[in-house]
Amino acid sequence: MHNISLNMPAMAQSFNPEELFTRRCIWVNGPVIVGAGPSGLAVAACLKEQTVPFILLERANCIASLWQNRTYDRLKLHLPNFFCQLPNFPFPLDFPEYPTKFQLIKYLESYASYFNITPQFNETVQSAKYDETFGLWRVKTIRKSHSGNSCNEFEYICRWLVVATGENAEKVVPEFEGLEEFDGHIMHACDYKSGLSYDGQKVLVVGCGNSGMEVSLDLCNHHARPLMVVHVLPREVFGSSIFELAIKLMKHFPLKVVDKILLILACLILGNVEKHGLKRSSEEPLELKNGAGKTPVLDIGALKKIRSDKIKVVPAIKKFTTGKVELVDDRVLQIDSVILATGYRSNVPSWLKENELFSNDGIPRNPFPNGWKGSGGLYAVGFTRKGLSGASLDAISVSHDIAKSWKEETKQKKKAVASHHRRCMSHF
C-alpha cells in the first residue's frame, strides 16, 4: 500500500544531524493522513480508488477510537443513517434508521476492511511543519510498541498532509470553584458507559448538549441532576427527521426563516419547556450550529422524564464543596457523583505548526464548504461542523485534489527518468 524509501541523501541537509541517530526518517510517496476516525478512513478509501499511496497514522490502538473508547453504550446516531454513510459504501439494509454506536463501529470496521485500509496504530504525532526550502512536510511521531513498554521516534517526509483528527479530539474540562474539594466521584462523559454503577446515587450531570441529555436519561432512575441551557428540538416531525426537514426548507427559505419554522414546530410538539427549567439560548438553533458549531439538542425521551420530575433541571453552578454543590440561586444540593458532559475540542494547535488554514481553536478559518484546502499541500477533513456527511464531502474533494497533483508529479518524474535514460544511451 505504501511506497516508502529510506534512502534520502537529497533531504539529509534539511535535518538536524543529532536527530538522524534517534529518529528514523521515512519518505512517503503520497500523503500522510493523521487520524483514523471516519474522516481519515473516508480520505483513505477515496485515495485507494484513485490508486494514490498514503500512510494513515492513528494514536490509539483501533480505528474510530472516539466511538470505540469514549462513548456511552446507549448512544445512537442523531441523524438518519443516509446522512452519515461514508463515500462509496452505504449502510447495510438491515440497519435501523438511527444505528447504535455498536452498529456504527461495525460499519466503520467493514469500511476499513472493504477498502483494505491498514492504519499505523499507537503512533502519536508530536509536530508537523512545512519545510519551505524543499516544499515538503516533516511529520514527527512517537510510536508505542505492542507491549507499550517502549517507544520509537519517526519522521515522515511527504508532499501532502491531511489533518483528519476532527473537532472532538480532546475532552473539555472547565474549571469550577471548589471542584478539587468535592470528595465524590468525578468523571468526564467520555469515560461514562452506563448508569448501572450509579444505582441509587444522586448524580449531577454538567453539560448543555445531547451528551448531557442522554447521560441524564440513562441516569434518570438514579436521581440525576442535569444542567441544561439549550435548544431542545424533536428528533422527528411528521415521520421525517428534523435535520432532513431543515435541509428541504433551506432550499426554499433563508436560514433565519427556517430557524423560526423549526422553533414553531418545536413549541407545537414539545410544548413550553421553559417551565421545566430548560432555558432557550438567545441564538436560533441552525444559526447556533453554523456559527458556533453547537448542535441543538434532539429529544429522544429525556423530556418526558423531565416533565415527570425523574430528571431535575437546575440552574448554573456557583461552586462545589465536600459532597455538595452550590447553585447560582443559592440552593445547596447533596450529591454523590459528578459527570462532566462538557464537550470536546480540536487538538490541532498542539502539534500543527501552521497559522493560515486553521484558527487558534483548531478549526479551519473558512467555513464549510471552503475549509478543506490550505497552502503547501495541507488539507483538513472532518472540521465542517456538519457531522459525517460534511466529512464525506471534504474527503471526496481532498482525494481528488491530491490525486490530480500526485498523478501529474508522477508523470513528470517518469518523463524525467526516461529523458535521462535516453541521454545515457546516446552518450554510449
C-alpha positions in Angstrom: 0.0 0.0 0.0 2.8 2.4 0.9 5.7 3.2 -1.4 8.5 4.0 1.2 12.2 4.6 0.7 14.7 5.1 3.5 17.5 6.4 1.2 17.2 10.2 1.3 20.6 11.8 0.6 19.0 14.8 -1.1 17.0 15.6 2.1 19.7 15.0 4.7 20.9 18.6 4.7 17.5 19.8 6.0 17.6 17.6 9.1 19.2 18.3 12.5 22.2 15.9 12.5 21.6 14.8 16.0 18.1 13.6 15.1 19.5 11.3 12.4 20.7 9.0 15.2 17.5 9.0 17.2 14.6 9.5 14.7 14.0 7.2 11.7 13.2 9.2 8.6 10.7 7.8 6.1 9.8 9.2 2.7 6.2 8.8 1.8 5.3 8.7 -1.9 1.9 10.2 -1.3 0.1 12.0 1.6 0.3 11.4 5.3 -3.2 11.2 6.9 -3.4 12.0 10.6 -6.4 10.3 12.3 -8.1 7.0 11.6 -11.6 8.1 12.6 -14.4 8.3 10.0 -12.8 11.3 8.3 -9.4 9.7 7.9 -11.0 6.4 6.7 -13.0 8.3 4.1 -10.0 10.0 2.7 -8.0 6.8 2.7 -10.8 4.9 0.8 -11.1 7.7 -1.8 -7.3 7.7 -2.3 -7.4 4.0 -2.7 -9.9 4.3 -5.6 -7.5 6.9 -7.1 -4.6 4.5 -6.7 -2.7 7.0 -4.7 -0.4 5.6 -1.9 -0.6 7.0 1.6 0.2 6.4 5.3 -2.5 6.7 7.9 -1.4 7.5 11.4 -3.6 6.8 14.5 -2.6 7.5 18.1 -5.0 4.9 19.5 -4.9 1.1 19.1 -8.0 1.0 16.9 -10.0 2.9 14.2 -12.7 5.3 15.3 -11.3 5.5 18.8 -13.7 8.2 19.8 -16.6 5.9 19.1 -15.0 2.8 20.4 -13.4 4.1 23.6 -15.1 7.4 24.5 -18.8 7.0 24.0 -21.6 5.7 26.3 -23.4 2.4 25.5 -26.8 3.8 24.8 -25.5 6.3 22.2 -27.2 6.3 18.8 -26.7 8.4 15.7 -28.8 11.5 16.0 -29.3 11.7 12.2 -30.7 9.1 9.8 -28.0 6.8 8.5 -28.5 8.1 5.0 -26.8 11.3 6.1 -23.9 9.5 7.9 -22.6 7.0 5.3 -19.1 7.3 4.1 -18.2 7.6 0.3 -18.9 4.6 -1.9 -20.2 2.3 1.0 -23.8 2.6 2.2 -25.0 1.3 5.5 -26.4 -2.3 5.4 -30.1 -2.5 4.5 -30.9 -4.3 7.8 -29.5 -1.4 9.9 -32.1 0.8 11.6 -32.6 4.4 10.6 -30.7 5.5 13.7 -27.9 3.0 14.2 -26.4 2.3 17.6 -22.8 3.1 18.4 -22.0 -0.6 18.1 -23.6 -0.8 14.7 -21.7 2.3 13.6 -18.4 0.7 14.8 -19.2 -2.5 12.9 -19.9 -0.4 9.8 -16.6 1.5 10.1 -14.7 -1.7 10.6 -16.3 -3.2 7.5 -15.5 0.0 5.6 -11.8 -0.3 6.5 -11.8 -4.0 5.6 -13.6 -3.5 2.3 -11.0 -0.8 1.2 -8.1 -2.7 2.8 -7.1 0.3 4.9 -4.4 -0.6 7.5 -3.5 2.3 9.7 -0.3 2.6 11.7 -1.7 2.4 15.2 -0.3 3.6 18.6 1.6 6.4 16.7 1.1 9.9 18.1 2.1 13.0 16.0 4.3 15.4 18.0 4.6 18.0 15.4 4.1 18.7 11.7 5.9 21.5 10.0 6.2 22.7 6.4 9.8 22.9 5.0 9.6 25.8 2.6 13.1 25.1 1.2 12.1 21.7 -0.2 8.3 22.2 -0.4 7.7 19.2 1.9 6.1 18.4 5.2 8.1 17.0 8.1 5.8 15.0 10.5 7.5 13.8 13.7 5.8 11.0 15.7 6.3 8.6 18.6 5.2 5.0 18.1 4.5 2.8 21.0 5.4 -0.9 20.8 2.7 -3.5 21.0 3.6 -4.2 24.6 3.6 -0.5 25.4 6.9 -0.8 27.2 9.0 1.1 24.6 8.7 3.9 22.1 10.3 4.7 18.7 10.6 8.1 17.1 9.9 8.6 13.4 9.9 11.5 11.0 7.8 11.2 7.8 8.6 13.4 4.8 5.7 13.9 2.5 4.4 16.3 -0.2 0.8 16.4 1.2 -0.5 16.3 4.8 -4.2 15.6 5.6 -5.4 16.6 9.1 -8.3 14.3 10.0 -8.2 14.4 13.8 -11.6 16.0 13.9 -13.3 18.6 16.1 -13.6 16.2 19.2 -10.0 15.0 19.7 -9.7 16.2 23.3 -12.2 16.4 26.2 -13.0 19.8 27.6 -12.9 20.0 31.4 -13.9 23.5 32.6 -12.8 24.9 36.0 -15.3 25.1 38.8 -14.6 26.7 42.1 -14.1 24.1 44.8 -14.2 21.1 42.5 -11.0 19.8 43.9 -12.7 19.8 47.4 -15.5 17.6 46.2 -14.9 14.1 47.6 -17.3 12.2 45.4 -16.7 10.5 42.0 -15.9 12.9 39.1 -15.9 11.7 35.5 -16.0 13.2 32.0 -18.7 11.9 29.8 -16.1 10.3 27.5 -15.4 7.7 30.2 -19.1 7.1 31.0 -20.6 3.8 29.8 -23.9 3.3 31.6 -25.8 4.1 34.7 -25.6 0.7 36.2 -22.7 1.6 38.6 -24.7 4.7 39.8 -27.7 2.9 41.0 -29.2 4.8 43.9 -26.8 7.8 43.7 -27.5 11.4 43.3 -25.5 12.4 40.2 -25.0 15.9 38.9 -24.7 15.9 35.1 -23.0 19.1 34.0 -23.5 19.9 30.3 -25.8 21.5 27.8 -25.8 19.3 24.8 -27.0 16.0 23.5 -24.5 14.1 25.7 -25.8 15.7 28.8 -29.4 15.0 27.9 -28.6 11.4 27.0 -26.5 10.7 30.1 -29.2 12.2 32.2 -31.8 10.0 30.6 -29.6 7.0 31.3 -29.3 8.0 34.9 -32.9 9.1 35.5 -33.7 6.2 37.7 -30.7 7.2 39.9 -31.7 10.8 40.7 -29.5 12.6 38.1 -29.4 16.4 38.3 -28.6 17.7 34.8 -27.8 21.3 34.0 -29.3 22.3 30.6 -29.4 25.7 29.0 -30.1 24.7 25.3 -32.4 24.5 22.4 -34.5 21.3 22.5 -35.9 20.1 19.2 -38.0 17.0 18.4 -35.9 14.4 16.6 -38.7 13.7 14.1 -41.5 15.8 12.6 -44.3 14.1 10.7 -42.3 10.9 10.4 -39.2 12.6 9.0 -36.0 13.7 10.8 -35.8 17.3 11.9 -32.4 17.5 10.0 -34.0 16.3 6.8 -36.8 18.8 7.1 -34.3 21.6 7.7 -32.4 20.7 4.6 -35.6 20.7 2.5 -36.7 24.0 3.9 -33.3 25.7 3.3 -33.7 25.0 -0.4 -36.6 27.5 -0.4 -36.1 29.8 2.5 -33.2 31.7 4.2 -31.7 30.3 7.3 -33.4 32.7 9.7 -36.8 31.8 8.3 -36.1 28.0 8.6 -35.0 28.6 12.3 -38.3 30.3 13.0 -40.2 27.4 11.4 -38.3 24.8 13.4 -38.9 26.7 16.7 -42.6 26.9 16.0 -42.8 23.2 15.3 -40.8 22.5 18.4 -43.2 24.6 20.5 -46.2 22.8 19.0 -44.7 19.3 19.5 -42.8 19.7 22.8 -44.8 22.4 24.4 -43.4 25.0 26.8 -40.1 23.6 28.0 -39.0 26.7 29.9 -41.4 26.0 32.8 -39.3 22.8 33.4 -36.1 24.9 33.7 -34.9 24.5 30.1 -33.9 28.0 29.1 -33.6 28.9 25.5 -30.5 30.3 24.0 -30.6 33.8 22.5 -29.4 32.4 19.2 -31.6 30.3 16.9 -30.8 26.5 16.5 -29.4 26.5 13.0 -27.7 29.8 13.5 -26.0 28.4 16.6 -25.0 25.3 14.7 -23.5 27.2 11.7 -21.8 29.9 13.8 -20.5 28.2 16.9 -20.7 24.6 15.8 -23.1 23.7 18.7 -25.7 21.1 17.8 -29.2 21.7 19.1 -30.4 19.0 21.5 -32.7 16.5 19.9 -35.2 15.0 22.3 -35.1 11.1 22.4 -37.1 10.7 25.5 -35.5 12.7 28.2 -38.1 15.5 28.1 -40.8 13.1 29.3 -38.5 12.2 32.3 -38.0 15.9 33.0 -41.8 16.5 32.9 -42.3 13.7 35.4 -39.5 15.1 37.6 -37.4 12.0 37.3 -34.7 14.2 35.8 -34.4 17.5 37.6 -33.1 20.6 35.9 -31.1 23.0 38.0 -29.5 26.4 37.2 -25.8 27.1 36.8 -23.2 26.1 39.4 -21.6 28.6 41.8 -19.1 26.3 43.5 -18.5 22.8 44.8 -17.8 21.8 48.4 -17.4 18.4 50.2 -20.2 16.2 48.9 -22.3 19.2 47.8 -22.8 21.7 45.0 -24.0 25.3 45.5 -26.1 26.8 42.6 -26.4 30.4 41.5 -29.9 30.6 43.1 -28.1 29.8 46.4 -29.6 26.3 46.7 -27.2 23.7 48.1 -27.6 20.1 46.9 -26.0 17.0 48.3 -24.6 14.8 45.5 -22.6 11.6 45.2 -21.0 12.0 41.8 -20.4 14.5 39.0 -20.4 13.7 35.3 -19.0 16.4 33.1 -20.8 16.3 29.7 -18.8 19.4 28.8 -17.8 18.5 25.3 -14.7 18.2 23.2 -12.3 20.4 21.2 -9.7 20.1 18.4 -6.1 19.4 19.4 -4.6 20.6 16.1 -2.9 23.7 17.5 -0.8 21.5 19.8 1.0 19.8 17.0 0.5 21.5 13.6 2.9 24.4 13.1 0.8 26.4 10.7 -1.4 29.5 11.1 -3.2 30.0 7.8 -5.7 27.2 7.3 -6.5 26.6 11.0 -7.5 29.2 13.6 -6.3 29.2 17.2 -9.2 26.9 18.2 -8.1 24.2 15.7 -10.9 24.8 13.2 -10.4 25.9 9.6 -10.8 29.6 9.2 -13.0 29.3 6.1 -16.4 27.8 6.9 -17.8 24.8 5.0 -17.6 24.0 2.1 -14.4 26.0 1.6 -12.3 24.9 4.6 -10.8 21.7 3.3 -7.7 23.1 1.5 -4.7 25.2 2.7 -1.4 26.0 1.1 1.7 23.9 0.6 -0.3 20.6 0.2 -2.2 20.9 3.6 -5.8 19.6 3.8 -8.4 19.4 6.5 -11.2 16.8 6.7 -13.9 16.4 9.4 -14.0 20.0 10.7 -17.1 21.0 8.9 -19.5 21.0 11.9 -21.8 19.1 9.6 -21.1 15.6 11.0 -20.2 12.6 8.9 -21.9 14.0 5.8 -19.7 17.0 5.8 -16.6 14.8 6.4 -17.5 12.7 3.4 -17.8 15.7 1.1 -14.5 17.0 2.3 -12.9 13.6 1.8 -14.0 13.4 -1.8 -12.7 17.0 -2.5 -9.4 16.3 -0.8 -8.7 12.9 -2.5 -9.5 14.3 -6.0 -7.2 17.3 -5.5 -4.3 15.2 -4.1 -4.8 12.5 -6.9 -4.6 15.2 -9.6 -1.3 16.6 -8.2 0.1 13.2 -7.4 -0.5 11.9 -11.0 0.9 15.0 -12.6 4.1 14.8 -10.5 4.4 11.1 -11.0 4.1 11.6 -14.8 6.7 14.3 -14.7 9.1 12.1 -12.8 8.7 9.3 -15.2 9.4 11.7 -18.2 12.5 12.9 -16.4 13.8 9.4 -15.8 13.0 8.4 -19.4 14.8 11.5 -20.7 17.8 10.8 -18.6 17.9 7.2 -19.8 17.8 8.3 -23.4 20.7 10.8 -22.8 22.8 7.9 -21.3 22.0 5.7 -24.3 23.0 8.3 -26.8 26.2 9.0 -24.8 27.2 5.5 -25.1 
